[in-house]
Amino acid sequence: MKVLIIEDETLTAQRLQTLLHNYDPKIEVLAHLRSVNTSIQWFGEASFSKPDLIFLDLHLEDDLGFRIVKELKLSIPIIFTTAYPQYTLEAFKHYSIDYLLKPIDATELGEALDKFKRYWGASQSALIPPAPTHPTKPPLYSAYKDRFMVSLGSKYRSINVRDIAYFLYEDRVTLLITSQGQRWPIDYSLDRLVQILDPYLFFRVNRSLLVSLSAIQTAHSFFGGKLKLELEPTLLQEIYVSADRVPNFKEWLGK
């Protein structure tokens, strides 16, 4: 497994490298980079060896680590490492495997690496499957529905699940709402959608709302043990996760 460490604290990077080699001596650390600009430059070099996994600190010397992911449009799995818990939701909108708070715990690191190997495999050949000879569903979601055909009047459109913000049951109709705020009626109940959609991507918040991870902007603690959610696009009504669903919701966020 080839890994890249992006971390501005030398001692932290050295400790992380030690923990990685304790987990598996065969892990190869390609480089230790300290800043956003240095990391962008490193990826721009023709001779660089593509990592299988990135360990990314969020507060770097010159900016937040998210800028690396956004500017380079990285599709490489990432384990975020930070002392700041408030970026959890933003992190899981990218190719996040886990979100580890400093000081990094060896057991939590091992569990994150185990998760990486389960979902992605430990080699680049697992990360980049050969081109299919005929249309096929993406490997990670082959067991689940990955697009919906919607219609409004004479218009038909195919919508990928990654472009869906949430499903809303309103006035006895199930609506598919895209990340751009478009609303399309569909012939599915929320109960049925829970069965056919990837639970890694969607969570049933309440009786009338099934929300995608990408739509969640923030989650706030609220009276009675509930969580109040802010979504994008926004809904007129306030959205709460009931106290009995909060443990499962938090576990879902951390998958």
PAVEX-396329 format. One line per field, with one value per atom (N, C-alpha, C, CB): residue number from 0; atom name; x, y, z. Coordinates in steps of 0.05 Angstrom, whole numbers. Glycine has a CB too. Example, Ala and Ser with C-alpha at 12.3 -4.5 7.8 and 13.67 -1.06 7.14 Angstrom:
! PAVEX-396329
i <- (0_0_0_0_1_1_1_1)
at <- (N_CA_C_CB_N_CA_C_CB)
X <- (264_246_264_226_257_273_258_282)
Y <- (-114_-90_-66_-89_-45_-21_1_-12)
Z <- (156_156_156_181_142_143_157_114)
This chain:
! PAVEX-396329
i <- (0_0_0_0_1_1_1_1_2_2_2_2_3_3_3_3_4_4_4_4_5_5_5_5_6_6_6_6_7_7_7_7_8_8_8_8_9_9_9_9_10_10_10_10_11_11_11_11_12_12_12_12_13_13_13_13_14_14_14_14_15_15_15_15_16_16_16_16_17_17_17_17_18_18_18_18_19_19_19_19_20_20_20_20_21_21_21_21_22_22_22_22_23_23_23_23_24_24_24_24_25_25_25_25_26_26_26_26_27_27_27_27_28_28_28_28_29_29_29_29_30_30_30_30_31_31_31_31_32_32_32_32_33_33_33_33_34_34_34_34_35_35_35_35_36_36_36_36_37_37_37_37_38_38_38_38_39_39_39_39_40_40_40_40_41_41_41_41_42_42_42_42_43_43_43_43_44_44_44_44_45_45_45_45_46_46_46_46_47_47_47_47_48_48_48_48_49_49_49_49_50_50_50_50_51_51_51_51_52_52_52_52_53_53_53_53_54_54_54_54_55_55_55_55_56_56_56_56_57_57_57_57_58_58_58_58_59_59_59_59_60_60_60_60_61_61_61_61_62_62_62_62_63_63_63_63_64_64_64_64_65_65_65_65_66_66_66_66_67_67_67_67_68_68_68_68_69_69_69_69_70_70_70_70_71_71_71_71_72_72_72_72_73_73_73_73_74_74_74_74_75_75_75_75_76_76_76_76_77_77_77_77_78_78_78_78_79_79_79_79_80_80_80_80_81_81_81_81_82_82_82_82_83_83_83_83_84_84_84_84_85_85_85_85_86_86_86_86_87_87_87_87_88_88_88_88_89_89_89_89_90_90_90_90_91_91_91_91_92_92_92_92_93_93_93_93_94_94_94_94_95_95_95_95_96_96_96_96_97_97_97_97_98_98_98_98_99_99_99_99_100_100_100_100_101_101_101_101_102_102_102_102_103_103_103_103_104_104_104_104_105_105_105_105_106_106_106_106_107_107_107_107_108_108_108_108_109_109_109_109_110_110_110_110_111_111_111_111_112_112_112_112_113_113_113_113_114_114_114_114_115_115_115_115_116_116_116_116_117_117_117_117_118_118_118_118_119_119_119_119_120_120_120_120_121_121_121_121_122_122_122_122_123_123_123_123_124_124_124_124_125_125_125_125_126_126_126_126_127_127_127_127_128_128_128_128_129_129_129_129_130_130_130_130_131_131_131_131_132_132_132_132_133_133_133_133_134_134_134_134_135_135_135_135_136_136_136_136_137_137_137_137_138_138_138_138_139_139_139_139_140_140_140_140_141_141_141_141_142_142_142_142_143_143_143_143_144_144_144_144_145_145_145_145_146_146_146_146_147_147_147_147_148_148_148_148_149_149_149_149_150_150_150_150_151_151_151_151_152_152_152_152_153_153_153_153_154_154_154_154_155_155_155_155_156_156_156_156_157_157_157_157_158_158_158_158_159_159_159_159_160_160_160_160_161_161_161_161_162_162_162_162_163_163_163_163_164_164_164_164_165_165_165_165_166_166_166_166_167_167_167_167_168_168_168_168_169_169_169_169_170_170_170_170_171_171_171_171_172_172_172_172_173_173_173_173_174_174_174_174_175_175_175_175_176_176_176_176_177_177_177_177_178_178_178_178_179_179_179_179_180_180_180_180_181_181_181_181_182_182_182_182_183_183_183_183_184_184_184_184_185_185_185_185_186_186_186_186_187_187_187_187_188_188_188_188_189_189_189_189_190_190_190_190_191_191_191_191_192_192_192_192_193_193_193_193_194_194_194_194_195_195_195_195_196_196_196_196_197_197_197_197_198_198_198_198_199_199_199_199_200_200_200_200_201_201_201_201_202_202_202_202_203_203_203_203_204_204_204_204_205_205_205_205_206_206_206_206_207_207_207_207_208_208_208_208_209_209_209_209_210_210_210_210_211_211_211_211_212_212_212_212_213_213_213_213_214_214_214_214_215_215_215_215_216_216_216_216_217_217_217_217_218_218_218_218_219_219_219_219_220_220_220_220_221_221_221_221_222_222_222_222_223_223_223_223_224_224_224_224_225_225_225_225_226_226_226_226_227_227_227_227_228_228_228_228_229_229_229_229_230_230_230_230_231_231_231_231_232_232_232_232_233_233_233_233_234_234_234_234_235_235_235_235_236_236_236_236_237_237_237_237_238_238_238_238_239_239_239_239_240_240_240_240_241_241_241_241_242_242_242_242_243_243_243_243_244_244_244_244_245_245_245_245_246_246_246_246_247_247_247_247_248_248_248_248_249_249_249_249_250_250_250_250_251_251_251_251_252_252_252_252_253_253_253_253_254_254_254_254)
at <- (N_CA_C_CB_N_CA_C_CB_N_CA_C_CB_N_CA_C_CB_N_CA_C_CB_N_CA_C_CB_N_CA_C_CB_N_CA_C_CB_N_CA_C_CB_N_CA_C_CB_N_CA_C_CB_N_CA_C_CB_N_CA_C_CB_N_CA_C_CB_N_CA_C_CB_N_CA_C_CB_N_CA_C_CB_N_CA_C_CB_N_CA_C_CB_N_CA_C_CB_N_CA_C_CB_N_CA_C_CB_N_CA_C_CB_N_CA_C_CB_N_CA_C_CB_N_CA_C_CB_N_CA_C_CB_N_CA_C_CB_N_CA_C_CB_N_CA_C_CB_N_CA_C_CB_N_CA_C_CB_N_CA_C_CB_N_CA_C_CB_N_CA_C_CB_N_CA_C_CB_N_CA_C_CB_N_CA_C_CB_N_CA_C_CB_N_CA_C_CB_N_CA_C_CB_N_CA_C_CB_N_CA_C_CB_N_CA_C_CB_N_CA_C_CB_N_CA_C_CB_N_CA_C_CB_N_CA_C_CB_N_CA_C_CB_N_CA_C_CB_N_CA_C_CB_N_CA_C_CB_N_CA_C_CB_N_CA_C_CB_N_CA_C_CB_N_CA_C_CB_N_CA_C_CB_N_CA_C_CB_N_CA_C_CB_N_CA_C_CB_N_CA_C_CB_N_CA_C_CB_N_CA_C_CB_N_CA_C_CB_N_CA_C_CB_N_CA_C_CB_N_CA_C_CB_N_CA_C_CB_N_CA_C_CB_N_CA_C_CB_N_CA_C_CB_N_CA_C_CB_N_CA_C_CB_N_CA_C_CB_N_CA_C_CB_N_CA_C_CB_N_CA_C_CB_N_CA_C_CB_N_CA_C_CB_N_CA_C_CB_N_CA_C_CB_N_CA_C_CB_N_CA_C_CB_N_CA_C_CB_N_CA_C_CB_N_CA_C_CB_N_CA_C_CB_N_CA_C_CB_N_CA_C_CB_N_CA_C_CB_N_CA_C_CB_N_CA_C_CB_N_CA_C_CB_N_CA_C_CB_N_CA_C_CB_N_CA_C_CB_N_CA_C_CB_N_CA_C_CB_N_CA_C_CB_N_CA_C_CB_N_CA_C_CB_N_CA_C_CB_N_CA_C_CB_N_CA_C_CB_N_CA_C_CB_N_CA_C_CB_N_CA_C_CB_N_CA_C_CB_N_CA_C_CB_N_CA_C_CB_N_CA_C_CB_N_CA_C_CB_N_CA_C_CB_N_CA_C_CB_N_CA_C_CB_N_CA_C_CB_N_CA_C_CB_N_CA_C_CB_N_CA_C_CB_N_CA_C_CB_N_CA_C_CB_N_CA_C_CB_N_CA_C_CB_N_CA_C_CB_N_CA_C_CB_N_CA_C_CB_N_CA_C_CB_N_CA_C_CB_N_CA_C_CB_N_CA_C_CB_N_CA_C_CB_N_CA_C_CB_N_CA_C_CB_N_CA_C_CB_N_CA_C_CB_N_CA_C_CB_N_CA_C_CB_N_CA_C_CB_N_CA_C_CB_N_CA_C_CB_N_CA_C_CB_N_CA_C_CB_N_CA_C_CB_N_CA_C_CB_N_CA_C_CB_N_CA_C_CB_N_CA_C_CB_N_CA_C_CB_N_CA_C_CB_N_CA_C_CB_N_CA_C_CB_N_CA_C_CB_N_CA_C_CB_N_CA_C_CB_N_CA_C_CB_N_CA_C_CB_N_CA_C_CB_N_CA_C_CB_N_CA_C_CB_N_CA_C_CB_N_CA_C_CB_N_CA_C_CB_N_CA_C_CB_N_CA_C_CB_N_CA_C_CB_N_CA_C_CB_N_CA_C_CB_N_CA_C_CB_N_CA_C_CB_N_CA_C_CB_N_CA_C_CB_N_CA_C_CB_N_CA_C_CB_N_CA_C_CB_N_CA_C_CB_N_CA_C_CB_N_CA_C_CB_N_CA_C_CB_N_CA_C_CB_N_CA_C_CB_N_CA_C_CB_N_CA_C_CB_N_CA_C_CB_N_CA_C_CB_N_CA_C_CB_N_CA_C_CB_N_CA_C_CB_N_CA_C_CB_N_CA_C_CB_N_CA_C_CB_N_CA_C_CB_N_CA_C_CB_N_CA_C_CB_N_CA_C_CB_N_CA_C_CB_N_CA_C_CB_N_CA_C_CB_N_CA_C_CB_N_CA_C_CB_N_CA_C_CB_N_CA_C_CB_N_CA_C_CB_N_CA_C_CB_N_CA_C_CB_N_CA_C_CB_N_CA_C_CB_N_CA_C_CB_N_CA_C_CB_N_CA_C_CB_N_CA_C_CB_N_CA_C_CB_N_CA_C_CB_N_CA_C_CB_N_CA_C_CB_N_CA_C_CB_N_CA_C_CB_N_CA_C_CB_N_CA_C_CB_N_CA_C_CB_N_CA_C_CB_N_CA_C_CB_N_CA_C_CB_N_CA_C_CB_N_CA_C_CB_N_CA_C_CB_N_CA_C_CB_N_CA_C_CB_N_CA_C_CB_N_CA_C_CB_N_CA_C_CB_N_CA_C_CB_N_CA_C_CB_N_CA_C_CB_N_CA_C_CB_N_CA_C_CB_N_CA_C_CB_N_CA_C_CB_N_CA_C_CB_N_CA_C_CB_N_CA_C_CB_N_CA_C_CB_N_CA_C_CB_N_CA_C_CB_N_CA_C_CB_N_CA_C_CB_N_CA_C_CB_N_CA_C_CB_N_CA_C_CB_N_CA_C_CB_N_CA_C_CB_N_CA_C_CB_N_CA_C_CB_N_CA_C_CB_N_CA_C_CB_N_CA_C_CB)
X <- (17_0_18_-19_12_27_10_35_22_7_22_2_7_18_9_9_28_21_23_40_1_1_-4_-21_17_16_37_19_30_50_66_36_59_74_92_54_118_137_135_165_132_130_105_131_83_58_61_35_74_78_96_90_116_134_120_159_103_88_69_74_55_37_51_23_75_90_97_115_104_111_86_121_63_39_31_16_36_30_47_33_73_91_86_120_76_68_44_62_26_3_11_-17_28_37_64_16_86_113_116_134_98_100_88_85_75_65_87_48_85_105_95_113_110_103_117_111_102_113_126_92_113_123_109_120_122_110_110_126_86_83_71_65_79_71_50_96_45_27_9_44_-11_-29_-15_-53_1_14_35_28_50_70_56_86_33_18_8_-5_-3_-13_9_-27_32_56_65_79_64_73_56_72_30_12_15_-17_25_29_54_29_72_97_91_118_101_96_107_107_128_142_130_171_109_100_85_81_87_74_47_92_26_-1_-5_-22_-12_-17_-44_-17_-45_-70_-88_-65_-75_-89_-74_-91_-89_-78_-86_-87_-66_-72_-70_-52_-92_-94_-101_-114_-82_-88_-105_-62_-123_-140_-128_-167_-115_-102_-73_-106_-66_-39_-26_-37_-1_14_0_42_-11_-21_-51_-7_-65_-94_-106_-100_-132_-145_-139_-175_-136_-130_-151_-125_-176_-197_-191_-224_-175_-169_-153_-153_-137_-122_-142_-103_-161_-181_-197_-199_-206_-223_-209_-236_-184_-170_-161_-146_-152_-143_-165_-121_-189_-211_-203_-221_-190_-179_-202_-163_-197_-215_-200_-226_-179_-163_-175_-133_-178_-188_-171_-190_-185_-172_-180_-179_-160_-165_-157_-149_-177_-171_-160_-197_-140_-128_-128_-99_-139_-142_-147_-164_-143_-150_-177_-128_-190_-215_-238_-212_-258_-280_-302_-293_-301_-324_-325_-322_-304_-304_-314_-276_-325_-333_-351_-346_-372_-391_-379_-415_-363_-349_-331_-333_-317_-298_-311_-283_-335_-348_-362_-368_-360_-370_-349_-378_-325_-303_-299_-277_-277_-272_-260_-252_-276_-266_-270_-280_-249_-251_-257_-225_-244_-249_-239_-234_-246_-239_-227_-265_-201_-187_-178_-162_-185_-177_-150_-198_-133_-107_-109_-88_-91_-70_-83_-50_-72_-83_-79_-71_-101_-101_-94_-128_-76_-68_-91_-46_-109_-131_-150_-147_-156_-174_-161_-180_-134_-120_-123_-91_-119_-121_-149_-114_-170_-197_-202_-217_-191_-194_-180_-182_-156_-142_-157_-114_-168_-185_-208_-195_-221_-244_-235_-256_-212_-201_-198_-175_-187_-182_-208_-164_-228_-254_-267_-272_-267_-282_-266_-291_-240_-224_-203_-211_-195_-172_-146_-173_-125_-99_-80_-86_-90_-72_-85_-62_-70_-81_-98_-59_-92_-108_-136_-96_-139_-166_-180_-164_-164_-176_-185_-157_-171_-177_-184_-153_-209_-217_-213_-245_-209_-206_-232_-199_-229_-253_-271_-245_-297_-316_-320_-342_-327_-332_-362_-324_-378_-406_-416_-424_-437_-446_-450_-472_-441_-444_-447_-421_-457_-460_-433_-481_-428_-403_-399_-402_-375_-371_-381_-342_-378_-386_-416_-375_-431_-460_-476_-469_-463_-476_-501_-457_-503_-527_-550_-519_-545_-565_-572_-555_-595_-604_-585_-633_-576_-557_-568_-531_-592_-604_-635_-593_-649_-678_-686_-690_-706_-719_-743_-727_-743_-764_-778_-754_-802_-817_-835_-835_-839_-857_-869_-842_-895_-908_-895_-905_-885_-873_-842_-879_-832_-803_-794_-794_-773_-761_-732_-765_-723_-695_-685_-692_-659_-646_-629_-629_-633_-618_-601_-638_-576_-557_-562_-528_-559_-564_-545_-562_-522_-503_-511_-475_-531_-542_-568_-548_-575_-599_-592_-614_-606_-602_-619_-610_-644_-661_-687_-667_-702_-729_-748_-731_-769_-788_-816_-787_-830_-858_-875_-865_-890_-905_-931_-889_-953_-980_-986_-983_-978_-983_-968_-1013_-947_-930_-901_-934_-885_-857_-842_-846_-826_-812_-782_-817_-769_-740_-730_-731_-713_-703_-673_-708_-665_-636_-620_-634_-594_-576_-580_-547_-592_-597_-625_-595_-640_-666_-689_-666_-684_-706_-722_-695_-748_-767_-781_-787_-779_-791_-807_-769_-833_-849_-840_-879_-839_-832_-851_-802_-853_-871_-858_-883_-846_-834_-842_-803_-847_-850_-823_-868_-822_-796_-787_-798_-806_-799_-785_-824_-795_-783_-756_-801_-753_-728_-706_-731_-713_-694_-683_-706_-699_-691_-672_-715_-676_-662_-638_-681_-635_-613_-591_-623_-566_-543_-544_-517_-545_-546_-521_-551_-500_-476_-481_-452_-500_-505_-530_-507_-550_-575_-583_-597_-597_-606_-635_-588_-652_-680_-681_-698_-684_-684_-710_-679_-733_-759_-778_-769_-804_-823_-825_-850_-818_-823_-797_-839_-774_-749_-727_-739_-716_-693_-672_-700_-650_-631_-604_-626_-591_-564_-543_-559_-520_-498_-489_-474_-489_-480_-498_-478_-523_-541_-538_-570_-525_-523_-501_-519_-508_-488_-477_-500_-495_-487_-508_-484_-500_-518_-513_-513_-534_-532_-546_-543_-534_-547_-572_-528_-593_-618_-631_-638_-650_-664_-675_-686_-673_-685_-668_-711_-642_-624_-627_-630_-642_-646_-623_-673_-621_-603_-619_-583_-612_-624_-606_-630_-617_-601_-605_-607_-584_-586_-578_-567_-596_-593_-589_-617_-577_-574_-582_-544_-603_-619_-636_-637_-643_-658_-687_-656_-699_-727_-741_-732_-766_-781_-784_-808_-790_-793_-767_-812_-765_-741_-739_-741_-714_-710_-695_-693_-706_-694_-690_-712_-669_-665_-673_-634_-693_-703_-682_-728_-685_-664_-659_-673_-679_-675_-660_-702_-660_-646_-618_-661_-611_-586_-562_-585_-561_-538_-533_-542_-554_-551_-542_-576_-553_-545_-516_-562_-506_-478_-460_-472_-469_-453_-452_-465_-475_-476_-456_-504_-455_-438_-408_-442_-402_-374_-366_-370_-384_-377_-355_-401)
Y <- (-24_0_25_0_44_69_91_75_105_127_153_120_175_202_215_218_227_242_271_233_286_315_326_325_336_343_364_318_386_408_405_434_386_381_357_377_361_340_316_351_322_301_284_312_297_283_265_303_275_259_235_276_239_217_196_227_205_185_170_200_184_170_149_191_156_137_112_150_116_94_76_105_89_73_57_92_70_56_31_75_34_11_-10_21_-2_-22_-38_-8_-24_-38_-57_-17_-47_-63_-53_-63_-68_-58_-54_-78_-66_-63_-37_-86_-21_5_23_18_35_53_82_46_99_127_141_139_151_163_190_167_206_232_243_252_262_278_307_274_318_345_362_346_388_405_426_418_432_454_447_479_465_461_465_481_487_493_472_520_463_441_416_435_410_386_388_380_411_415_413_442_424_422_393_440_378_350_334_338_338_323_332_326_356_365_355_395_343_332_306_328_304_281_255_285_257_233_222_240_235_226_199_246_183_157_160_136_153_157_141_150_155_140_125_159_103_89_103_60_117_129_154_108_174_199_204_223_211_221_252_209_265_294_309_300_325_344_367_354_378_399_427_398_432_458_457_468_466_465_493_454_495_520_543_516_538_560_561_559_539_539_513_542_510_485_464_489_439_417_411_393_420_416_428_427_449_462_444_488_426_407_389_390_379_360_374_349_398_413_422_437_433_443_421_460_398_376_356_361_361_342_313_345_309_283_262_285_239_216_194_206_201_182_180_190_157_155_171_125_183_200_193_230_192_191_219_168_234_260_258_278_275_275_304_263_310_338_339_352_362_367_381_384_385_401_383_425_378_360_373_350_399_413_409_442_396_393_365_398_350_322_320_309_336_334_342_352_363_371_349_397_336_315_291_304_284_260_266_250_291_296_290_326_284_277_246_292_236_208_199_200_205_200_172_220_160_134_137_119_157_161_189_140_197_224_220_243_221_215_241_197_243_266_261_272_282_281_282_303_270_252_226_246_216_192_168_189_153_129_105_124_88_65_47_49_42_24_37_18_63_76_77_105_81_81_54_89_33_6_0_-15_9_5_21_14_45_61_47_89_36_22_-4_15_-17_-41_-34_-55_-11_-1_5_24_18_24_-1_39_-21_-46_-60_-65_-58_-70_-57_-69_-30_-16_-11_11_-8_1_-19_27_-37_-54_-39_-63_-54_-42_-36_-60_-37_-32_-14_-58_-2_16_0_31_-25_-41_-44_-69_-43_-45_-18_-53_4_31_38_51_27_34_9_49_1_-24_-21_-31_-43_-42_-32_-69_-19_-8_-31_8_-29_-51_-52_-47_-76_-80_-75_-108_-72_-66_-50_-92_-35_-18_-35_-4_-23_-37_-16_-56_-24_-5_-2_-15_20_23_1_51_-10_-33_-29_-39_-5_-2_-3_24_3_5_-14_34_-36_-55_-67_-77_-68_-81_-61_-92_-36_-15_1_4_13_30_54_39_60_82_104_72_102_124_120_125_142_142_156_157_144_156_172_135_198_215_228_237_236_249_271_228_292_313_322_337_315_320_302_349_314_299_297_312_308_308_284_335_271_248_254_222_245_250_228_277_220_201_216_180_210_225_205_240_210_194_199_200_178_182_202_155_206_225_254_220_258_285_290_289_271_273_283_246_304_315_299_344_295_280_272_296_254_246_256_215_268_280_270_311_261_253_276_227_287_312_311_337_316_316_290_340_268_241_235_238_250_245_244_267_225_224_240_194_259_277_271_307_270_269_297_250_307_334_332_350_345_344_365_349_363_382_410_373_413_439_450_439_434_442_435_471_419_410_388_399_389_371_353_386_327_308_288_294_284_263_236_268_216_189_169_183_145_125_105_110_116_100_110_99_92_101_103_80_118_120_93_140_77_50_34_35_36_21_33_22_60_72_64_103_61_52_24_50_8_-19_-20_-37_-1_-3_17_2_36_55_46_83_55_48_62_56_47_60_75_38_72_88_117_76_121_147_161_145_145_157_148_150_166_160_169_173_152_159_176_133_202_220_218_249_217_215_203_244_203_190_201_191_227_240_248_265_241_251_229_276_224_207_224_182_229_250_237_269_250_241_255_246_242_253_280_234_283_307_331_303_327_349_361_340_347_356_376_332_400_421_422_448_422_421_406_450_397_384_396_352_405_419_403_448_402_390_407_387_393_407_395_405_410_402_374_422_359_332_310_332_317_297_295_271_313_313_327_325_324_339_355_321_380_397_398_425_392_391_416_366_425_445_432_470_434_420_440_402_430_445_427_455_434_458_458_462_481_484_475_512_467_461_482_433_488_508_499_513_473_464_457_439_459_452_421_464_411_383_374_375_353_343_313_349_303_275_269_266_251_245_232_227_235_225_195_230_179_151_144_136_162_157_169_168_186_200_181_219_160_142_130_120_120_109_130_95_154_176_183_201_185_191_168_195_144_121_122_94_129_132_154_138_176_198_189_222_171_163_139_157_128_104_110_93)
Z <- (0_0_0_24_-18_-20_-8_-49_12_25_22_54_23_24_49_-2_64_88_83_111_87_85_113_64_126_154_159_172_172_176_202_176_219_243_240_268_241_235_254_236_280_300_296_329_290_285_260_281_239_215_221_192_237_244_260_259_279_295_278_318_260_242_225_224_215_199_216_188_241_259_263_286_268_272_247_280_224_199_195_175_202_199_220_200_243_263_254_290_239_228_206_218_188_166_156_142_161_153_123_162_107_78_68_65_85_76_68_99_45_34_35_5_50_51_29_79_9_-15_-9_-36_9_15_40_-9_53_74_65_102_61_51_73_25_73_96_90_107_64_58_34_52_31_8_-18_11_-20_-45_-52_-43_-33_-38_-48_-13_-36_-44_-72_-24_-79_-107_-127_-109_-119_-137_-140_-126_-118_-119_-138_-90_-136_-154_-183_-145_-187_-215_-228_-215_-213_-224_-239_-203_-263_-280_-269_-308_-252_-242_-216_-238_-205_-179_-182_-167_-160_-159_-145_-145_-158_-146_-121_-167_-99_-74_-75_-50_-59_-56_-35_-48_-16_6_15_30_22_32_61_14_78_105_104_126_108_104_129_82_138_160_149_174_164_154_157_168_179_184_176_213_152_143_145_114_136_139_125_129_102_85_80_59_87_82_93_52_90_97_76_100_86_68_47_84_53_33_6_44_6_-20_-38_-15_-27_-44_-59_-26_-44_-55_-77_-34_-71_-90_-115_-76_-112_-135_-153_-126_-142_-158_-166_-143_-154_-159_-154_-188_-130_-123_-120_-98_-130_-126_-111_-153_-97_-81_-53_-80_-41_-13_6_-5_26_45_74_40_91_120_131_135_140_151_179_150_185_212_221_212_244_253_282_237_294_321_324_335_301_301_292_282_309_303_285_328_281_268_238_274_226_197_188_186_206_200_176_224_175_153_127_159_127_102_92_106_111_103_89_128_99_88_62_108_51_25_3_22_12_-6_-3_1_-14_-14_13_-37_34_61_70_80_81_94_124_90_136_165_172_182_197_207_235_208_237_262_276_256_301_317_330_339_330_342_373_332_388_378_368_401_346_333_350_305_354_370_351_384_360_343_336_357_355_350_329_376_332_313_285_322_284_259_245_262_261_250_239_271_253_244_218_266_216_192_168_195_173_151_143_160_163_157_139_183_146_130_102_143_99_72_56_74_68_53_46_69_63_57_33_81_33_13_-13_24_-10_-33_-42_-27_-25_-32_-26_-61_-25_-17_-40_3_-64_-86_-107_-99_-124_-144_-164_-159_-168_-186_-175_-190_-149_-137_-139_-108_-139_-140_-168_-130_-188_-216_-231_-229_-231_-245_-275_-238_-289_-318_-331_-330_-354_-368_-376_-393_-370_-377_-407_-362_-416_-444_-450_-453_-430_-433_-409_-437_-411_-389_-363_-396_-341_-316_-294_-310_-271_-249_-235_-229_-222_-207_-187_-193_-183_-166_-137_-165_-126_-98_-94_-88_-115_-111_-128_-117_-136_-154_-142_-162_-115_-102_-99_-75_-106_-100_-126_-79_-125_-147_-150_-144_-174_-177_-195_-188_-205_-221_-221_-250_-225_-227_-253_-203_-266_-289_-279_-311_-284_-274_-298_-255_-294_-316_-304_-331_-320_-314_-340_-299_-344_-369_-391_-377_-412_-434_-431_-460_-409_-405_-388_-391_-397_-383_-377_-399_-355_-348_-329_-334_-333_-316_-296_-332_-270_-249_-233_-231_-231_-216_-186_-223_-170_-141_-128_-127_-140_-128_-133_-139_-150_-155_-139_-185_-121_-106_-78_-104_-69_-42_-22_-42_-28_-10_-24_16_-11_-19_3_-23_-6_13_7_11_28_25_34_42_14_19_4_11_18_6_-9_-14_3_-7_-32_-12_-37_-61_-51_-82_-62_-57_-78_-57_-69_-86_-85_-79_-108_-110_-114_-134_-95_-97_-103_-71_-125_-133_-117_-163_-120_-106_-117_-109_-141_-152_-144_-182_-128_-119_-137_-116_-158_-175_-161_-202_-165_-151_-172_-134_-169_-188_-172_-205_-179_-167_-176_-172_-158_-166_-153_-157_-165_-156_-137_-180_-116_-95_-68_-98_-49_-21_-8_-5_14_28_39_51_47_57_35_66_10_-12_-19_-36_-18_-24_-4_-23_21_41_33_69_21_14_-11_8_-29_-55_-58_-78_-38_-39_-21_-32_-28_-12_15_-27_37_64_71_85_56_60_51_44_32_21_32_-9_41_49_77_29_92_119_122_140_133_138_164_141_161_184_200_175_186_199_179_209_186_169_141_182_138_112_97_117_108_95_96_109_72_68_56_50_71_63_55_86_36_27_44_-3_46_61_49_61_23_10_16_-20_24_29_57_25_75_103_105_122_113_117_145_110_165_193_209_204_232_251_279_252_291_317_339_315_362_385_392_410_400_406_431_382_442_466_464_473_486_486_473_473_468_456_426_468_414_384_371_377_344_328_308_313_304_284_259_295_236_211_194_196_182_161_134_167_115_90_67_84_46_21_-2_18_-17_-14_11_-39_20_45_42_56_65_66_83_78_78_93_122_81_126_153_166_154_193_207_209_236_206_205_230_180_244_268_265_292_277_281_310_276_313_339_357_338_383_402_398_430_392_389_363_389_343_318_318_295_337_338_338_362_356_355_328_376_314_288_268_279_271_252_255_258_280_284_274_314_277_267_237_276_224_195_185_186_199_191_192_209_211_214_198_242_181_165_145_151)
